[in-house]
Amino acid sequence: MAHLAIERLTKVYERGKVRALTDVSFEVNRGEFLVLIGLSGSGKSTLLRCVNRLVEPTSGRVVLDGTDVTRLSSRSLRQTRRRIGMVFQQFNLVKRSSVLANVLAGRLGYVSTVRALLGRFPREDLERARRALERVGLVEKMHARADELSGGQQQRVGIARALMQEPELLLADEPVSALDPATSHSIMQYLEQMNRQDGVTVLASLHFLSLARRYGTRIIALKDGRMVFDGPPSAIDNAKFKEIYGEDAEEVEVR
Amino acid sequence: MSGRFAHARRRLLSFFLDWLAWAYLLYAGFSIHYIRTSPTLIWRPEEKFVLPELDPWGWILVAVLTVELALLCRAFGVSLGQRAHGVVLASADGNPQVGFSQRVLYFFTSHVALATLGLPLWLRPDRPWHERLAGVALVPRARGAPRVRPWWLSTYVLMALALVGVTVALGWLVTDIQIRTLVQDVGKPIRLWRGLSRPDLSYLFVPHPLEVDSIFGALVKSLFMALLATVVGAAVAFPLSFLGARNIMASTQVGRVVYAVTRGLFNVFRSIESIFWASIFAIWVGFGPFAGTIALFLHTIAALGKLYSEQVEHIDPGPVEAATAAGGNGLQVIKQAVVPQILPPFLAFTLYRWDINLRMATVVGFVGGGGIGLLLRNFKEGLEWTQVGAVVVVFALTVWILDFASGWVRERIT
């Protein structure tokens, strides 16, 4: 059985009646590194957010390991969200809070409300946070304020926060588009490491086709909310590229 | 409003604005004339002022005059209404230079459009024929387009200046401003000046024989009134502020109702000044600092609640998204992602509110809220100006010190 199945997913935003996604269906196997590509506004972000229901789909189903995520009650939805890590384009850290506090936010789904309100996380979680930060090489920045870090470092904190959930699925929404090319590769390598070493299924949207080719085991392309390509990176030739990005597009390499 | 009729709307609204502006100018001019020539000293606006007495033909004359003036402005310059709605007159091919004869023609064809109740506008909202006939078009004003005339000769600037000038002149008469009296009678409150310049501090720590509190004692009462009202008010306003924040509440129908009710209550309580509350509570719980504290407290909740809510609405939504994605529930997300973002501004607002409350405490004391305001009132009514001077000096010094201190703290936390 597929790890994640998207079935006829459609999203219409009420305001302005924008059709962000139209009838998108595909399956993702455990351990795949699936890359979503497409122009800005093609529906990549919406698709990722429909998986953990940060955005409510209008119709269609999202099935994770046999459970229909779209039909979960809010309580079981929170339980399911614990298994789905997420990394964001703008990192989404609380800038005034410490790195540690930001990383611990990844455990919110596991701790009681009282503990969260008092800010008293269990000792194991603190230990887990230290390991996560060690893994992204930021353990010495643990007590620094998040906004003192560089963009690449902030995204590594974002990855550490996702690691705290010990996820089986990772959603990465344009994780490197706010970063320079060199930093982009270092961030992508952390995602690749999670994918290969921990067996986490990764769903990442990327702007650059060259990054998608380099890290993806499979590519899905969206155009105006519809799926226009699904296959291995090698299958995207020049003609396919023009179809996805438009006639005038030129491929840009990120080295 | 979109599509074709957006054009008609712009034309209509800008015309009405011009018309209203001229009507107001005439009306205000008439009022100034009326006040200046009024034989009585008692001014009764409701009698002749609200609606001037004019013959029926006089009204018609006024209506025609205002319309003509408005149309003149529109044809021979950028009128106030055109400027406000971002349109200018251009020739039919879009050239910003419009010839004089075209302008005259437009002035006359506009009359036809007006006489037919805007018929050309309803037929062709985007290109009415009274404009086509004159070979002109009202087009959106290009940003950064070169000026035809210097700003101080533009019709809309002159019009705006006239509106401001007439309003100030009318206000001057209505509020009965007399500069000469202000200067001439400077010596009238001479005993007051003398008292204020020689404050008698002998009752600073010892109560005046007719008073319960010494100046210092009353000051301490006022300080605590302000402090208590601020601290307890902030504690109540804090949880309420989330209910009054659109981004937190607007996800459900119930939430939107709660949001609207909370914001509505904030606005109602904020618009009722502490001084009214103090008058009410002085009767309810008796004169004294208790009444004053409740009065300040109620106003503080509403004022801080609104400021806090707006701050909650301006947070970065990213962390909220991240905490939600990690499986946090509502309270957890607020604690983890919202509170750290709003705490410093909340503290700054609260300190600022303490400043305000201390100053308000005097006013509130005047109407029965106790503290230093009460002392001030009693001294003033007893005509003990040296005591009044002492209270004013001590209070001003306290406010100045606290202002300085809270400003220093606020600078450091934000």
Interface residues (C-beta under 8 A of the other chain):
Chain A: N52 L54 R78 Q79 T80 R81 R82 I84 G85 M86 F88 Q90 F91 N92 L93 V94 K95 R96 S97 A101 A105 G106 R107 L108 G109 Y110 V111 T113 A116 L117 G119 G158 R161 M164 Q165 L171
Chain B: D316 G318 P319 E321 A322 A323 T324 A325 A326 G327 G328 N329 L331 Q332 V333 K335 Q336 A337 P340 Q341 L343 P344
